[in-house]
Amino acid sequence: MRPSPRILLNTDVLDIWPASLLRARSNHDARALAQARQVIRRKRDGRFVAAIGEAGCIGLMPGWTREPGLAQALQVVASPPATGRGPQARPLHALQERLHALGLDADDYAARTGLALVAEPSWLAHAGFDRYRRPLWLHPGAARAWSRMREAARDDDVILEAISGYRSHDYQWGIFERKLARGLTVEQILTVNAAPGYSEHHGGHALDIGTPDEPPAEESFEGTHAFAWLQAHAGDHGFAMSFPRDNPHGIVYEPWHWCWRGDGWRGD
């Protein structure tokens, strides 16, 4: 069987993963994944929809042929985007409806926070694994820069770990749903999480970074050698900390959140 390239393909509500990077959740899934090149997955909850191999498409859930977005996903599998020129921005899907459901107006939110809408890429590159051994997906430029930056830090006896990278609009929406269910208000959530469609993670450019023996996404990260190294050297690799203290976006101080601005970027 010819190997599937290690890229994540994006559609509105489904994405397509290399089967080799997914863990089976049942014996049925294990048999299907063992013979598959790719797996179509639901973005909002990660549920497997179908496996694709030499024998065609094998359903992995009841009623899979009626899954919304399946025809679009199969079309992308049949005619994947060219990877030579980098990913293209995908159209925003159902974003206005979700913002309205949160009581937010897109223009007002953008003006108030200074955050820009971020489209999802048509595809993302595999950038290794995060601290939890989950596949890490990034824009290909950010993936290369992250690899170089980790190597440079390692040469200085500093270990950088990815906590998370790309997040879809659906995933960000799920964060809000879960926190609202726990009793938080939208305004409380917005001090920690950007509204769906406005997170730098959507474009595959942003990383939450940690280091061994340090809890993830905590302000205490600023006291580590890893943070000091990032302050001194991240700009050499095109990365910048997005949310310093008293930032104008209304987001709490996040010393762990770094965004790739481009290979030629060296800071202000």
N, C-alpha and C positions, 0 to 999 in steps of 0.2 A: 504493500500500500504506500503510495507516495505521501510524504509527510506534509502536514498543513503548516503554512507559515505562521509564526508566532505573532499574529496581529489580532486585535479585537475589531470586528466589523460592527458598525452601528446602524440601527434603524430607529424608527420613532419609539416603539415600545418593546422591541426585542433586540438582543445583540447576539453575535455569533462568535463563539469561543473555539480555540483549538481544543479538541477533546483531551489531549494529553495533559492539559493544565487543570482539568476539573476532577474533583473527587466524587466517586459514585456514592449515591445515598441509599441504594438498594441493590440486591443481586441482579434485578432486571436491568437497572441502569448500568451496573458494572459490565454485564455482557454486551450491552449496546455500545458503551464507551470504548470497550476493548477493540471493537471493529470500526469505530468512527474516526473520521478526520476532524469534524466540527460538530458543535452542539449549539442549537438555537435555545436561547435562555430568555426568560422574562426579566426585564430590567428592574421592575419594581420590587420583586421579592426573590429573584435569583432562581426561580423554579425552572427545571429543565423541560423544554417543550418537545424537542425532537433531536435525534442524532442523525448525522449525514455521513455516509460511507460509500464504499464502492457499490453496495447493493441498493443505494438510494436512501430514502428518508424513513426513519423508524420512530414512531411516536413514543414519547416517554411520559405522557400524562393522558388521562381520559379526555376525549373530545378535542384532542390536539389539532385536528384538521380545521376546527372552528376558532382556533385561537386568534384574537385580533392581531393584525400585523403580520401574520404568517406569510401571506403572499408577497409582501414587501421584502421580508427577510429572505425568502427563497430566491427572489429576483437578485438580491445582493450576492447571495451565495453563487448563483449562476454567472453573474457578471460583476465580480468584485472591483472596487475602485483601484486605479493604478496607484502604486505606492512610490513611483519614481519621483514625483513632484511634491510629495507630502500630502497630508490629509486636507480635505476641503471642509469648510464649515457647513454643518447641516442646518436645515430650516428649524426654527423654534417650533416645538410641538406642544399644543395645549397649555402654553405658558400663561396666557392672559386669564384663562379660566381658573387656573390654580392660584394665581395672585389674587383674583377677585374672591376666591373662596377663603383666603386668609385676610380679607378686608384691605388689601393693598392695591394701590394704583401704580402701574409701572412707571409713569412719568414722574409722579410725586416721589416714589421711593428712590428712583435714580437721582433726582435732584437733591433729595434730603441726605442721601448717603454718599453720593459721588461714585457709586459703584456702577459699572457698566454691565450690560447684558453680555453673557458669554455663551456662545453657541457650542454645541458638542461637535467634535471632529467626526468625519466620516469613518476614520479608523485610528487606532492607537497602537503603539509599539509595546511589546513586552519588555519591561525594564527590570527583570529579576523578580524578587519576592520581597514582601515587607516583613516586619518583625514577626508576624504571625504565620509566615509561610504562605500567605495568600499572593496570587499573581499580582504584580504591580504594573499598571498600565499608565503610559505617559505619551504625550506628543513626541514623535521621534527625535526632534531636536532636544527636548527636555530630557529624554531618556539617555541620549549620548552625553549630555552635560552632567547629569546625575552620576553616570558611571565614572566619568573623569574626575568629578569632585570627590566621590567616595575614595577613589584610588589616591588622590592627592592627600586627603585627610589621613588615610591609612599610612602613607609614607611619613606622616608627622605623628604617628601613634595615636590617632584619634579615630574612633569608630562612629560612623554615621549610619543610622538605621532609618528606613522609610517606615512611617506609621500608616500613611495612606497616600494615594495619588489621585488618579482620575475618579470622579464621581459623576454619575449621570444626573440629569434634571430629576428623573424618577427617584433616584436614591435620595437626593436632597429633599424632595417632597415627602419621602418616607420618614426622614428625620423629624420634620415638622409634625407629621401625623402622630408619631410615637411620643413626642414631647407634649403635644396638646393632650393626648390621652392620659398623660401623667399629671395633668392639671396646670402646666405652664401656660402663660399667655403668649400670644404672638410677639408682643413687644419684648418679653423676657427672652424668647428664643432668638430674636433678631440681634441681641447683644452678643451672641455666641456664634450664630450661624447666619450666613447671608441668605436672603430669600431665594427660592428656587429660580434658577436662571441667572443668578448674579454671583455665584461662587467661582473663584479662580480655578477650583478643582474641575469644573465642567469642561474646560478647554484642554485638560491634561498638562497644564503648565505648572501647577502648584503641587507641592509636597508638604506633608506634615513630617517633620524630622525628629528623631529621637536618638538616644544613645543607650547602651546596655546599663541595666540597673537603675534606670531613671523612668518614672511613670510617664505614660504617653500624654501629650497635650496638657502639660501642667506648667504653670509659670516658673516652677523651680528649675526648669530646663535652662533658664538664663544663668544659673550658677555653675553649669558644667563646662568642662574643657571643650566639648563639642560646640557649644554655643559661642564661646570665645573664638574658636577656630572659624566658624561660619562668619562671624562679624568681620574677621580679618581677611577672609579669603573667598567667601561665597561670590562676591562681585566679580572676581577673576573668572568665574565659570558662568556668569550671566544670571545668578540668582540674587534676589533681594528679599528682605523681610517685609511682608505686606502690611502688617498691623502692629506698628510700634506703640509705645505708650501714647495716650492722648491723640490717637489717629483721628482724622476727620470723618471716618466712615461709621462711627458708632459701634465698632467691633471692639471687644475687649482685647487687651494686650496679648498677642500670640507669638511668643519668641520661637515657637516651633514651626510656624507657617512661612514657607519660603517659596517664591514664585520665579520661574525662569523667564527672563525678559528677552533673551536672545543671545546668540554667541558673541555679538559685538558689544553687548552692554557691559559697562564697567561701573555703574553707579552715577549718581548726580554730581 
